[in-house]
Amino acid sequence: MARLRVTLVKSAIGYAADQKRTLISLGLRRLGQQVTHEDNPAMRGMITKVRHLVKVEEEIGTTE
C-alpha cells in the first residue's frame, strides 16, 4: 500500500480548534515536522481538512 509524507508548512494559529486537533491527530506539532502515514480514506479526509496548512508527497518505492 502507498504511503504519504505529510509536512506542516503553516502554523495553525488563528484557525479553528477542529483543524488544530486534526493536525495533532496526524502527529504534526511543529513547523517543518514530517510524518508518514498509510494512504487510506481516513488519512485523505484528515489531510483534506487541513490542506491549506500541510504539504503532501506520495512516497514511491516503499518496500513491505
C-alpha positions, 0 to 999 in steps of 0.5 A: 500500500502507498504511503504519504509524507505529510509536512506542516508548512503553516502554523495553525494559529488563528484557525479553528480548534477542529483543524488544530486537533486534526493536525495533532491527530496526524502527529504534526506539532511543529513547523517543518515536522514530517510524518508518514502515514498509510494512504487510506480514506481516513488519512485523505479526509484528515489531510483534506481538512487541513490542506491549506496548512500541510504539504503532501508527497506520495512516497514511491518505492516503499518496500513491505 
